[in-house]
């Protein structure tokens, strides 16, 4: 039979601890407790757990030591990396979660209450004082792990823990989507950045050809990681299109291969690249991001992300009076609501008409150096 005790916390609030003890032949075979902010949830949990523990084999399963969340996260990172490399942000986020107190919680103890507690802690000074958008991202990445941990590996995890926690936190205003960005590069900012990158190439010709990468990102609307992944074998020159494999999508990524139309400017940049590697742009995505951030910092360009080039490219197509289906054929968007956030128009017409940098970028030679040697050896 469960007992519920009301206890005063250090901060002056009260908690209700529900404790279950199961005896057999005068010997305690199992004990479990949970603390709640209110008495009613404590009673409900106790009743539910007593029913669950009455099932055959439940006590033995409950006495299992369990697996810590940090170990489950490590397994997810290791095994899914073999299938498809995870994004840097997702990997860092999950690694950070595993190092918090939540990482020391056993699988069977991961509940919506624990996740709500974790979210509140993250928003406190002790947990980093993060914004609701960051809490939402934490739960989204963690949800990806927990969604496979039970069916794939047999861990005892409540399948509704994340969704229930999100419902509670949404009502509390503790989770929300990221703010939609309206940032686009200004002509003067691009002038500084491309001049900087050409100066870098003069000093080191085998460096990443950032002028071509930047221009291609604008005219193709491709994401940073997609640019480095597209291959010559996936290029349809007569059809002016390229197959973008594993395109980012909220409901699907792996296996989400999409044919995307290439505007004339993007095709010209591709045709200016040497065909000595399987990839059209055989560079490292993280290195592109690093080069971009360093250049922005050096030239005091604030709050301009590489992804804003995609935003700029999609908006450009709408400014040129392209309709939704035609723009989507370039960007790869599946629905208007997803595309809407990129369409912050500045006027009508092509803002890159007569852009002085395009001809120089297309004509610029590319030296891949050791990159082409490694590809030939492979």
N, C-alpha and C positions, 0 to 999 in steps of 0.2 A: 504494500500500500504506500502511495506517495505522501510525502509531507511537504508543506510549503511554509517557509519561514520568511518573515519580513525583516529586512536588515537595513540599517542606515549606512549610507556610503559616506566617504570622507567629504564629498562636496555638499552634503546635506540632503541629497535626494535619497529615495528609498528604492531598494531592489527586492524582488521576490524570488527566492531560490527554491526551485522544486527539486526534491531529492527522492530518488527511487532506490529502495533496497529490496533485494529478492533473496529469501532464505530457503534452503532445502535441508531438511533433517537437522535443523538447528544451526546450519552453517551458511554464512552469507556467500552466495555465489556470484552476485552482481550488484554493483552500485553505480549510479549515474546521477548527475545533477546539472541543472541549467538555471541561469539567473535571468530574470526578465524585469522590464521597467514597470509592468502592471501585473496585478494578481490574476486577472482572467486569462491572459495568454499562458501564464505559468500553469494554471489548472488544466487548460486545454492541452498543453504539451504533455503533461504528466499522464492524462487519460490516454492520449494517442500512443505514447511510448509504452504504457502498460499493455495495451492491446497488441502492439507490435512484438513486444518481448514474450508474449504468451504463445507465439507461433513456434512450431517445432524448429529447433536449431538456432533460434534467435539469440539465446543467451550465449552460445558458443561463438556466434558471429560477432556479438557485441563485445565479448571479451578479447576479441582479436585486437592486437596492439594498434593496428591501423597504420596508414601511410600519411606522412606529413604532406601538406600542400606544396611545400617547397620542392619535395622529391617528385611529386606529380608534375609540377611545372617543368622541372629538369627533364623528366622523361618525355614530356610533350615537345620541348625544344629539341631534344636529341633525335627523336623518331620522326618528327615532321620536317626537320631540316633535311632528312634523307629524301623525302618526297618532293619538297619544294622549299627553297631557302625563304625564311621568314623575313619580313621587313625589319629594318634596324629599330624603328620605333617600337614595334610590337615586342621584339626580343628584349629590348631594354626595359620596357614597362613590366613585362612578366618577371624578369630577373629582379627588378626592384621590389615587386610585390612579394616574391619569395623570401626576400631578406627582412621583411617586416614581421611583426608579431603574428600576422595572419598566416605566414608561411609555416609557423610551428603548430598550426591547428591540424588535427587529424582529419582524414577524409570524412568519417561519419559525423564529425562535429561541425562540418561546414553547413551552415543553415542561413536562411534569409536574415535572421537576427544578427548572426555574426557578420554578414556582409554589410548590413546597415550600420552596425557598430564600426566596422572598418571604414566605411565611407565617411561617417561623422569624424572619425579620428583623422582621416586624410585632410579634412577641411579645417581641423584644429591647428594651432601653432605647432604642437608636438608632431603632428603628421605631415607638416609642410605647408599648411594653410593654402591648399590648392583650390582652384575654382571648380564649380559644378561640372564644367565641360571635361576637366581632367578626371574627375570621379567617374563620369560617364564612360570615358575611354578605358579607365582601369577595369570597370565591370565588363565592358565589351570584350576586352582581351582575355580577362579571366573566364568569362563565359565560354569562350572558344575552347579553353582547356577543359573545363568541367563538362562540357557537352559531349566530349569523347571519352572522358576518364571512366565513366561507369560502363557504357556499352562496349568500349574497346578493351579496357583493362580490368574491369570488374571491381573498381573501387566503390565503396559505399557512400555515394554522394546523392543528396536530395536533388532530383532533376529539375525541381522548380525553385531552387534556392536563389538563383540569379534573377529570374523573372519576377519573383515575389519581392525581392529586395529593390529592384528597379521601380516597381509600382509604388512602394512605400516612399522611396527617396524622391520620386517624381512629384508626389503630392507635397513633400516637404520642401521642394525646390532645390534639392541637394544634387540632382543630376540634370544635365541638359545637353543639347547638341552644341558642337563648337559654333562660335559666331561665324557667320558667313563673311568671307573676306571680299572687299571691293577693290583691293590694291591692284593696280596695273603699272607696268614700268613707264616712266616718262621718257620722251625722246632724248633729253639730256642725260638721263641716267644710263640708257643703253649706249649712248655715245661714249661715256666714261668707261663703262664696263668692257665694251668691245675693243676700244683703244687699248685698255689695260691688257686684255687677253692677247691681242696681236703683239704687244710689247713683250709679253711673256714668251710667245712663240719665237720671237727673234732671238731671245736669249737661250731658249731651249726648244729647238724645232720639233723634238719628239714628245713634247708635253701634250696633254689633252688639247685637241683643237676646239677650244671652247667657243670661238666665234661660230663655227659650223653647228655645234651642239645647241647653242643658244638660239640661233636663227631657225634651226629645224624644230626646236621646241615650240617656237611661236607659230610657224607656218603649218606644222603638222598637228599641233595641239597635243602632242604626246607627253606623257609623264616621264619623269627622270628615269625611273627604272625600266620603263618600256623602251626608251631610246637605246639603252645599252643591250637590250634583249632581242631586238628585231634582227633578222638574219637575211642574207642575200637570197637564200633558198625560199624565203617567204615573201619575196617581192614579185609582184605581178606588174611588169613594166607596161605592157600594152593596156592593161586595165587601170593603170595609175593607182594602185592600191597595195597595201601590205597587210600581212596577217599578224596581228598583235596577239601573241599567245599569253594565256593566263592574265587577261586584262582585269584590273581591279573592279570589283563589283560587290555591293553590300551582301548579296546572297550567295555569291559564287565567285571564286577566283581561279582555283586550279581547274584547268580544262575549259575555261571561258575564253576560247579563241575567237577573235573577231576580225573580220576583214574591214580595214579602214581606208577610205579614199585619201589620196595624197594630192593636195593642191599643187599647182605647177611649181611654185617656189620651193616646196618641200621636195618634189621630185628632182629639181635641179641640184639641190644640196646633196641628195643621196647619190646622184650620178657623178658628183665631184669627189666622192670618197673612193679610195683604192680598194679593189676587190681581192685582198690578200688574206682576209680572215673570214670565218663563217659569219661573224656579226658585222653589220654595216658600220656601227660605231663601237669598236672593240675597246671600250673604256669601262672603268669601274664606277658604278653609280655613286658610291660614297665619296669617291675622289672628285667627281663632278660637283657634288654638293659642297665639299670642302673648298674647292677652288672658287665657287660662287660666293660663299659666305666671306671668305678672306677678301675678295675683291670688293664686295659691298662695304665691308668694314673699313678697308683702306681708303675708299673714296667717300666715306661717310654717307652712304646710301642706307637709310633706315627702313626697316620692316619690309624689305622686298625679298620674297621667297622665290626659289626657282620655280615652284609650282604656279606662281603668279603669271608665268609666261604662257601656260596652258589657258589660264583665265583670259589673258590678253588675246590669245589666238582664237578662242571661241567667240569672244565679244567682237573681234574684227570681222568674222564671217557674218555675224548678224548685222553689223554696220554696213556690210556690202550688200545687204538685202537678200541674203540667203535664207531660205525657209527652214523650218525646224528639221524635216527629214534630211535635207541636204547637209545641214550642219552636223546632225547626228551621224551621218555617214563618215564624217571626218573624225569627230571626237569620240565616237563609240558609245555615246550615252543611249540608254534604253528608254528613258522617260523624260518628259518635259520638266518635271519638278527637279530632277537632278541637274539638268542643264541650266535651269533658271539662275542658279547662284553664280554662273560665270558670265551672265549677260548684262553687264553694267555698261551701257552704251555711252559713247562720248559724242556721237553725231552720226552722220551718214557718209558713206564712201569708204574707200580703203585707206586707213591711216598709214599704211606702209607703201602706198603708191609712190614710186620714184625714190624709195629709200636708198640713200647713197651707199649704204654698207652692203647691200645684197650682192651686187656684182663683184665686189672685192672678196666677199666671203666665198662665193661660188668659185672664183678663180684661184683662191689660195691653195697652194699645195699642202698635202698631208704627209707627214713622216711618222710612221708607226713604230719604227725602231725595233726594240726587243719584242714588242707585242706580236709582230708578224712572225718573228723567229720562233717564239713559243708556240704559236698556232701551227706552224709547219712541222715542228717536232711532235706535237700532239697528234 
